[in-house]
Amino acid sequence: MKSILVIDDDETVRDTISVMLEQEGFRAHLAADGREGYEKALSLKPDLILVDLRLPGMTGMEICKQVRAAQLTTPIIVLSAVGDEIDKVLLLEIGADDYVVKPFGSRELLARIRAHLRRASGEIRKLAHFADVEIDFDRRVVSRRGEPVKFTPSEYNLLVYFVQNPDRPLTRDMILNAVWGYDTFPNTRTVDIHVVKLRQKLEPDPNVPRHFTTVHGVGYRFLP
């Protein structure tokens, strides 16, 4: 049974997440402040850590830094309030793997938890399917109705990123960070152009996308 440490000073949030995790077959460990949470992270060595950004005793960012300084590779998902100023690049630099903005849906949080647990355990899917499309990760081959479809390297990398983050709103900045990296930052228009290419190659009707959908005011979502 995978164990998850929840560090949050809001008792309601802690209890809600705890019940959800237990119902999904996880073991939940709870901490009400940053110092207690950090000590439990070191002693329990959970499979994943959920940590609030604002905590008494020790902030969520400080916990991330200290956990990584202790050479723990445990996946860390940061929980942040809507009004928090989130520097996504800074979060990644200090060791966080992901962040979720409160209030969040249980489905979204569970999907992210499972995704990071799969990555941490080395459980990488060799093949992925949606509609009439198959992706062979080992061979970097995409086929539709059994016929190979040609992709540029960046188109393929974008497709893989979408497939690895199903049903999740992805901002253009998140996509740029993951697919193109920090050192070769193109314009956000690049994301739009590449999404159009994916739709043209893989959607039943590119003008009415069913899989690579637009989330207005945010970015895109992949719906398998």
N, C-alpha and C positions, 0 to 999 in steps of 0.2 A: 504494500500500500504506500503510495507516494505521500509525503508529508509536506505541508505548506505552512509557512509562518506568516501570520497576518499581524502587521504592526500598525495600529491606528488608535488614536486616543478617543475616537468616537465609539462609545459602547454599542450603539445601534448598528453602526457599520460593521464593527467586529462580529457581532452576533449574527447579522444577516449573512455575511460572507462565510462564517463558520458553518451555519446550517446548510448553505448551498454546497459547500465543499464536502461536508459529511454525506449529503444526499447523493453526491456524484462519486462517492467511494474514496475520497481523500481523507487523510488525517490532518486536522487543523490544530495548529499551535497558535496561541494568541498572546499579544503583548500590548500594553496600554500606553507605553511611552517609549521614546527613542532608545534610552540607555538599556532598559529591560529587553527591548527587541534586539539590539545589537548583541547583548550577552547571550540571548537564546539562539541567535544566528550562529554564533561561534560554538556553543555547547551542543545544540541539537543537530546542526548541519542539515537543515531541511532540503528537500529537493527543489523548492522554489520559495522566494520571499515576495510578499506583497507589502509595500511600505508606503505610508502616507507621506506626502511631501512636508507638511507642517506638523511637527511633533514636539512636545515638551521634553526637555532633557537632552535631546540629540535630534537634529533635523534628518529628514529622509535623505537629503543629499549627503550629509555627513556619514550616515549609515552606509550608503553606497560606497563612498570612498574608503571607509574603514574595513568593510567586508572585502573589498578588492585588495586592500593593503595586506590583509591577513591571508591572501592567496586562495580565497574561496572563489570558485567559479560558478557558484549557485546562481541560476537566473533570477534577476530582480525586476519586478514590475512596479513602477511608481504609481501611486494613486494621487491625483491632484484635484483640487477644487476648480470650478469653472473660472473663478476670478484670478487664479494663480498665473503669474507670468512664467511660462515654461520656456526655457531655453533648451530645445531638443538636442542641439549639438552638445551642449554642456552635460546634459543627462547621460548621453552616450559616452562622453569623455570620462566621466567619473565612475562609470561602471554599470549604469542601469541598462537593461536590455529593452525596455519598453515602458510606455506610460498609458494610463487610462484616466480619462477625465470623469469626475463625479458630476452628476449622478450617472451611473453606467448600468447597462442591462446585464443580467446574469449570463445570458447567452454569449454576449461579446466577451465578458471577462473569462468565462470558461474556455472559449475558443482560443484566446491568447495564452491562457495557462497551459492548455494542452499542446499548443504549437511550440512553446518554449521548452516544455518537458520533453517533447519528441526530439528537438534539436540537441538538448543537453544529453540525452541518452544515446545519441548517434542513430536514432531511428529515422532514417531518411527514405522516403518513398522513392522507388526506382521508376515507377510509372504513375501517371495521373490521367484521369479521364473526365471529361465533361461533354455533354451532348454527343456529337459525333467526332470529337477531337481526342487524340491520345498524345501524351508527351512522354518521351523516353528520356529520362534525365541522364542516364549513363551515356547514351549515344548523342544527346542533344539533338534529337530528331522529333519534329512535330508532324503528325499526320492527321488528315481529316478524311473520313470515310475510307480509311486504308491507304490513301494517297499522300505522299510526303508534301509538306508545304514549306516553301523557302522563307527563311527569316534572317534578317541581319542580326549580328550579335546583340545589339542593344534591344531590338524587338524581342528576341528570345529571352533575354534577361528580364525584361519588363513582364513578359508572359509568366515566367517562373515566379516572379515576385507576387504577381496577382494570385496565382494558384496557391502559393504558400500562405496567403493571407485572405482566405475566403470570407465573404460577408462582412468585411471590415471597411469602414470609411477610411480612405487613404488620401491625405493631402498631396498636392503636387510637390511640396517640399520633402515630404516623407519618401515619395517615389524617387525624386532626384537623388536624395541621400543614398538610398538603397541600391539604385540601378546604375547611376552615373558616378556616385562618390563625391566627396567634398572637394577634391583637387581639380576636378574637371567639370565644375558647375555650369551646365548650359542654362539657357533661359527656360522658364516654366512652360513656355509655348512648346518646347521640345516634347514634353510629356503629352500634351494634347495631340500633337502630330503623330506620335507613336501609338497612342490609343486608337486613333482613327485607322492606322495601319492594321492593328490587331482586329478591329471590327471588320474591316474589309476582307481579311483573310479567314476569320473564324466565326463570325456571326451569321446566322441564317439570313437575316436582313440587316445590313450595316446601318441603315437609316433608322431602324427601331431596335436598338441593341438590347439583348436579353441577358448577356453575361458581363459585358464591360460597360457598366451603367454609370451615368453621371450623378454625383451627389452635389446638388446645387449649393454653392457657397462654400464647399469643402474640397471636392476633388472627384475621386472615382471609387467604385466598389465592384469587386468581382463576385458574381453570383453563379456558382457552378450548376 
